[in-house]
Amino acid sequence: MWLNCHSYYSLRYGAMSLEALIEEALKYDIKALALTDINNSMGMTDFVKLCKANNIKPIAGVELRNGNIHLYTGIARNKEGFRELNEFVTVINESHAEYPDRAPDLDHVIFIYPFRKLKYDQLKENEFIGIRPSDLPLLLTSDLRHQQVRLLIYKPVTIRNQQDHFIHLNLRAIDRNVVFSRLTVEDVSSPDEFFVSADQLHEIYSSYPQIISNTERITEDCSIDFDFEKVKNKKTFTRHHDIIVIPGTLHQIFKMNRIVRLTYRSNIPPLNCGNNF
């Protein structure tokens, strides 16, 4: 049910550490949780460790934004989906480009768009529309109320309390390089982005049981896990066909390497050893 949670890895936005996020989830007896930090997945390894230690099902995701504009949130169905998301984010970061308005075609990732971002007939098979609590009054007059199969609960979590919200405002002011009074609604999170009990969440969406069941199904279908027991360091960094040994060559290389190192230490101009190999 909780498919959009931020930690302080959402730089200059999130106010909670991973430990605080998990501790808060435990207070509300939450059994599954998606970490969707903004434009990165840096905290995912530690998040999975903490979830496993506290009997919470971890779900991996990334919230994609261009500046303040929330485009969509990617939720990995599994490790393959997590790889696809990371490759997508890496390509964008390395090219210094903006994220596209439409999500890429990734086989193992579902994408959740903000309400009113797309029409129902524009959605692909793996795309959904997230409905925030504040969107529910607008849903009453939207055509989407008759097409709820593609709607999900979207209750972001960024803070625990008013103190966290104050920290969040400070972070946003630093990011925007403005004083508090110049922050806009688009600059900051909603002050209600915190956990509530399962009963409260069901009560909020009680008029839309289809949305509740859709979200439960997606939460059930998605998970992430890593093997923290097996040592994955390479025992060797070459394969047998990476090195071709010519008789007598290694001795000559070692000898010339020693000459070069001795030359460097004695401040004598380096020898031109190219013709000796």
Buried (B, 14 or more C-beta within 10 A) or exposed (E): BBBBBBBBBBEBBBBBBBEBBBBBBEEBEBEBBBBBBBBBBEBBEBBBBBBBEEEBBBBBBBBBBBEEEBBBBBBBBBBEBBBBBBEBBEEBEEEEEEBEEBBBEBEBBBBBBBBEBBEBEEBEEBBBBBBBBEBBEBBEEBEBBEBBEBBBBBBBBBBBEEEBBEBBBEBBBEBBEEEEEEBEEEBBBBEBBBBBEEEEBBEBBEEBEBBBEBBBEBBEEBBBEBEEEEEEEEEEEEEEEEEEEEEEEEEEBEEBEEBEEEBEEEEEEEEEBEEEE
